[in-house]
Amino acid sequence: MATNDESELDQDVAEVRRRVEALANDMRGLGMDLRVSAEEYGPERDFDGTITRTITFSFKIAQQDD
């Protein structure tokens, strides 16, 4: 994305978050004890003017001892 329009980037980030949450819900539906956390960094502007954000998702899957 080589524009200054951060609103488009905001929409893209929201869509990524929505899809990750949908994936997590699917996995929970399989009976997994799953927690998802996210860390977001940015926005940053690259040398060519591209605005980027970094989002790190962590999945924690638990299994209870019987």
LUMFI-465829 format. One line per field, with one value per residue (C-alpha): residue number from 1; residue in one letter; x, y, z. Coordinates in nm, 2 decimals. Example, Ala and Ser with C-alpha at 12.3 -4.5 7.8 and 13.67 -1.06 7.14 Angstrom:
BEGIN
bator 1  2
zalum A  S
east 1.23  1.37
north -0.45  -0.11
up 0.78  0.71
# end
This chain:
BEGIN
bator 1  2  3  4  5  6  7  8  9  10  11  12  13  14  15  16  17  18  19  20  21  22  23  24  25  26  27  28  29  30  31  32  33  34  35  36  37  38  39  40  41  42  43  44  45  46  47  48  49  50  51  52  53  54  55  56  57  58  59  60  61  62  63  64  65  66
zalum M  A  T  N  D  E  S  E  L  D  Q  D  V  A  E  V  R  R  R  V  E  A  L  A  N  D  M  R  G  L  G  M  D  L  R  V  S  A  E  E  Y  G  P  E  R  D  F  D  G  T  I  T  R  T  I  T  F  S  F  K  I  A  Q  Q  D  D
east 0.00  0.18  -0.07  -0.11  -0.46  -0.44  -0.82  -0.77  -0.49  -0.73  -0.99  -0.73  -0.61  -0.97  -1.03  -0.72  -0.83  -1.18  -1.04  -0.80  -1.09  -1.30  -1.02  -0.99  -1.37  -1.35  -1.07  -1.27  -1.56  -1.33  -1.30  -0.97  -0.91  -0.76  -0.66  -0.55  -0.36  -0.24  0.03  0.02  0.31  0.31  0.21  0.55  0.64  0.89  1.15  0.92  0.63  0.44  0.26  0.28  0.17  0.30  0.06  0.18  -0.08  -0.01  -0.22  -0.21  -0.37  -0.43  -0.49  -0.62  -0.48  -0.74
north 0.00  0.31  0.57  0.80  0.67  0.50  0.43  0.16  0.01  0.03  -0.17  -0.43  -0.47  -0.51  -0.77  -0.97  -0.95  -1.07  -1.37  -1.47  -1.46  -1.67  -1.92  -1.93  -1.98  -2.27  -2.43  -2.38  -2.56  -2.86  -2.87  -2.69  -2.47  -2.18  -1.83  -1.57  -1.25  -0.98  -0.72  -0.44  -0.21  0.09  0.25  0.29  0.45  0.25  0.42  0.42  0.58  0.26  0.27  -0.06  -0.22  -0.53  -0.75  -1.05  -1.31  -1.57  -1.88  -2.06  -2.41  -2.58  -2.95  -3.05  -3.36  -3.62
up 0.00  -0.12  -0.01  0.29  0.35  0.68  0.68  0.42  0.64  0.94  0.74  0.64  1.00  1.12  0.85  0.96  1.32  1.23  1.03  1.31  1.56  1.32  1.30  1.68  1.71  1.46  1.66  1.98  1.80  1.77  2.15  2.19  2.49  2.30  2.38  2.13  2.21  1.97  1.98  1.73  1.63  1.41  1.19  1.03  0.70  0.48  0.27  -0.03  0.15  0.23  0.56  0.75  1.08  1.24  1.43  1.62  1.71  1.98  2.02  2.35  2.35  2.68  2.75  3.09  3.25  3.32
# end
